[in-house]
Amino acid sequence: MQRTQLQETLSHTSEEMKRRIEMAREIGASNWLTCLPLKTKGFSLNKQEFVDALALRYGWPIEDLHQQCTCGSLFDPNHAMTCKTEDFVCMRHDELISKPPNQIVSLCYHSRTVKQCYLYLQIPGKEFLGPTTQLGYTPRYKANGFQFFLFSLAVFLALLIFRPVTAVELAENMPQILASCNILAMLLCVYLLVMGKVSPQTNDVLESRPILYEFYRGMEVHPRLLGVDVKQLTNCRFGLLAWELLVVAFFVAGWIKHGFSLAHLSCATLQTIYLGKFYWWETGYFDTLDITLDRAGYYICWGCLVFVPAFYTYSSYYLVAHPPLVSNSAAILILILGIVFIALNYRVDWEKEYFRAHKGKCYIWGYQATFINATYESSSGIRQSKLLTSGFWGIARHLNYVFEILAAFSWCLPGLGNGIWPFLYALFLTHLLVHRVFRDEEKCRVKYGAAWVKYCKVVPYRMIPGIF
């Protein structure tokens, strides 16, 4: 009687339900519910694993399951056991030994990336001459930053369109990628140290310091490698490009794992606009203290090759595992505010570049630009400079840093509700730039002397008018 009822029931159920019923009728099918939770035997289940196991047994929906597989198909437990794109299916011996370790894949990827960074420097662009050093050396750069940025981004987007699983692979293999970045950075820093001591490219004479200090600081301001300025290669062509490509990859990876998120898109879009702004303004960066005074060593080169890809992208990386909780309307507001802050940051930097290009003979905010004449001594003799006191530079001495911090907080805001972790980059940047204010001002005080003291009286605030 029971067998007849069972057969009748099975005739009205789906093939999937028939399979589940047959599995439940097998001898020992329920032993996992009553067996001892021995960890060595794999019988120890946490709360989530136990709930998932019950859901699999009875065909209930599983919570927080990815909506789409990395292969592009809809994701469910049956697909997970048959899709060869992911690692759910056990590989046979021949397949396993033919698959290279992730570390090797990562090293090959980065060696190819370094080669591409060098080749991309050959993209057509005008020669740009940086500020002449106190020893009379004038660094040469190829001003093709924005073309390089657009070309690299277009190639990467084309790759993701044809193979979106690349984004997930990058997100899941970040430890291996950063390990290979570390190897590359350490090799470069050792090379720069040895070449700076054995065969320096300039006649800069430095006081001997402990070897670890020299390794950290670097030996030369403008070393060249294969005919390319090292800091342009590491800072602009590797570090910031890796930041951009990883941010895009993390957005696509989050889309694949959890579905489309307008908040995550706002996060990625703001960083793309910010980095696009940087590459548009790249020649202005060559006039900053990072380039003109800091030497190429562990501090700069390791920071750009490892720390930037690892930490500057963390707000986006965190959202791959923890989907944004903010609403779509909040995401749109965040996007608008972020664009405003980025535009103001660009405007501040533009005013200084515009002032320099016209040698002070220009109008800012509709008024004739005002400035303080400053003289300083270099190896080529006494030189003249002008300290701008108009526009934003008449409000505070480092107002560009304020807008940069606000822009950073804007693309961290999509992580609101997920604790402090999405905001680590913005908090770090705040500390970095406040500390840099004092570093910059000390260098300017030494360089310009009395003129800098007069400038500080005319523009008394460092960052925030009336406060600091």
C-alpha positions, -999 to 999 in steps of 0.1 A, spaced: 0 0 0 28 24 10 48 15 -21 18 22 -43 12 56 -27 49 64 -31 48 55 -67 17 76 -73 33 105 -55 65 102 -75 45 103 -107 33 138 -99 67 153 -89 95 167 -108 127 148 -116 146 169 -91 121 160 -63 122 123 -73 160 124 -69 157 139 -35 132 114 -23 153 85 -35 183 99 -17 163 103 15 152 66 13 187 53 11 201 34 42 220 58 64 207 89 47 199 106 80 230 95 99 246 129 95 219 144 117 227 121 147 264 113 142 291 127 165 305 160 153 340 148 148 361 175 131 386 150 118 359 132 99 343 164 85 312 160 106 316 193 125 291 218 110 287 254 120 253 270 122 253 282 86 265 249 72 238 230 91 211 253 77 225 249 42 226 211 45 189 210 55 180 233 26 199 211 2 182 179 16 147 193 14 150 215 -17 145 247 2 161 280 -11 196 287 2 201 321 17 227 346 2 234 323 -28 251 340 -58 226 349 -84 249 343 -113 278 320 -119 312 334 -132 305 315 -164 274 337 -170 247 311 -162 222 313 -135 236 298 -103 220 271 -82 234 240 -63 229 217 -94 248 241 -116 276 244 -90 282 206 -92 285 206 -130 301 240 -139 338 236 -148 345 273 -145 344 272 -107 363 248 -84 332 228 -72 339 199 -95 368 177 -84 395 177 -111 411 145 -123 448 139 -119 458 149 -154 437 181 -152 452 190 -118 488 187 -127 483 207 -159 468 236 -139 496 260 -129 496 273 -93 480 307 -87 514 321 -77 529 312 -110 499 326 -129 502 358 -108 539 362 -115 534 357 -153 505 382 -152 527 408 -135 557 403 -157 534 409 -187 519 439 -170 553 455 -164 561 449 -201 529 465 -211 535 495 -188 568 501 -205 553 496 -240 524 520 -232 550 547 -225 557 546 -262 522 559 -269 526 592 -288 529 622 -266 548 655 -264 580 657 -243 575 675 -210 604 690 -191 600 688 -153 614 714 -129 652 717 -130 669 703 -98 693 723 -77 721 705 -94 710 716 -128 693 684 -140 661 687 -159 640 655 -160 622 645 -192 588 628 -194 565 617 -221 532 636 -217 509 608 -228 491 601 -195 455 605 -206 459 586 -238 476 558 -218 447 558 -193 420 556 -219 437 530 -240 444 507 -210 409 511 -197 394 503 -231 415 472 -235 406 460 -200 369 466 -205 370 447 -238 386 418 -219 359 418 -193 332 419 -219 345 388 -236 356 371 -204 339 385 -173 352 357 -151 386 375 -152 372 400 -127 363 372 -102 397 356 -107 415 389 -99 394 394 -67 399 358 -55 437 358 -62 446 392 -46 470 376 -21 490 359 -49 489 391 -70 502 412 -41 529 386 -34 542 390 -69 540 428 -66 561 425 -35 588 405 -53 588 429 -82 591 460 -59 618 445 -37 639 436 -68 635 471 -82 644 488 -49 676 467 -45 685 475 -81 680 513 -75 701 511 -43 730 493 -60 730 515 -91 727 546 -70 758 537 -50 779 520 -77 769 539 -109 748 570 -101 732 588 -131 737 623 -116 764 640 -97 743 644 -65 766 638 -35 748 624 -4 760 620 31 765 584 39 737 569 60 729 533 73 721 510 44 685 504 55 679 541 56 693 545 21 672 515 9 641 531 23 648 567 11 664 559 -22 696 572 -37 686 594 -67 657 618 -74 653 610 -111 668 577 -120 660 562 -154 654 526 -164 655 516 -200 653 553 -209 622 559 -188 619 579 -156 615 553 -128 589 573 -108 568 579 -139 569 541 -146 561 530 -110 538 558 -99 518 567 -130 521 537 -153 518 508 -128 505 518 -94 477 542 -104 468 520 -134 465 489 -112 443 510 -89 419 518 -118 418 483 -133 413 466 -100 384 489 -90 367 481 -123 374 444 -118 359 444 -82 327 461 -94 323 434 -121 331 407 -96 305 421 -72 279 422 -100 286 386 -109 284 374 -73 255 395 -59 238 412 -89 240 448 -101 246 475 -74 242 512 -81 261 520 -50 291 498 -60 289 514 -95 291 549 -78 321 538 -59 339 526 -90 328 556 -111 341 582 -87 375 565 -85 376 563 -123 368 600 -127 394 609 -100 421 588 -117 411 601 -151 414 636 -137 449 627 -125 461 615 -159 446 646 -176 466 667 -151 497 643 -151 522 670 -161 512 690 -131 520 660 -109 556 662 -122 559 696 -103 548 682 -69 572 673 -41 567 636 -46 585 639 -79 608 669 -74 623 661 -39 615 625 -29 641 600 -40 632 567 -58 635 541 -31 614 517 -10 592 546 3 580 557 -32 585 526 -54 572 499 -30 544 522 -21 532 525 -57 539 489 -67 523 472 -37 506 496 -12 485 514 -38 471 483 -55 465 467 -21 451 495 1 439 522 -22 415 497 -38 403 483 -5 369 502 -4 359 485 -37 375 451 -27 355 450 5 322 454 -14 329 422 -34 323 402 -2 300 426 15 274 441 -9 265 478 -3 235 485 20 228 521 9 197 528 -13 198 538 -50 188 574 -42 217 576 -16 240 562 -42 231 589 -67 236 616 -41 270 601 -32 279 602 -69 270 638 -73 288 649 -42 319 630 -52 320 646 -86 317 680 -70 347 673 -47 368 659 -75 360 690 -97 370 713 -68 402 694 -63 410 697 -100 402 734 -99 426 741 -71 455 724 -89 445 740 -122 448 775 -107 484 769 -98 493 754 -132 475 783 -150 493 808 -128 527 792 -136 520 789 -173 513 826 -175 541 836 -151 517 854 -128 503 876 -156 467 863 -155 433 867 -139 419 843 -113 383 845 -101 380 876 -123 408 895 -106 445 901 -114 464 873 -97 484 883 -66 516 867 -54 547 870 -33 581 871 -50 605 845 -35 642 839 -42 661 807 -35 696 794 -41 704 764 -64 736 750 -79 730 772 -109 727 804 -88 699 825 -74 665 818 -89 631 835 -87 597 820 -79 562 833 -72 539 822 -44 503 825 -54 479 842 -30 448 844 -52 418 821 -57 417 790 -36 453 795 -28 444 827 -10 419 809 12 442 781 26 477 769 17 466 733 11 429 734 2 435 709 -26 442 683 1 408 690 18 389 683 -14 410 652 -21 400 639 14 364 647 8 365 629 -26 380 598 -9 352 597 17 326 600 -11 337 568 -28 339 550 6 303 560 15 287 531 -5 301 508 23 281 527 49 265 502 74 294 477 70 315 491 99 347 510 96 364 487 71 352 505 39 365 538 53 401 527 60 415 543 29 398 577 36 410 576 72 446 567 61 445 594 34 435 620 60 464 611 82 488 610 52 479 644 38 478 662 72 513 648 79 523 658 43 512 694 51 539 697 77 565 679 55 557 702 26 558 734 47 591 725 63 607 720 29 592 753 16 604 771 47 639 759 41 637 767 4 621 801 4 631 814 38 616 849 46 593 848 16 576 817 30 571 834 64 555 864 46 533 840 26 521 823 58 511 857 72 491 865 41 475 830 39 474 820 76 455 787 74 469 754 62 438 735 52 405 747 68 399 785 70 393 796 106 402 762 121 436 748 108 
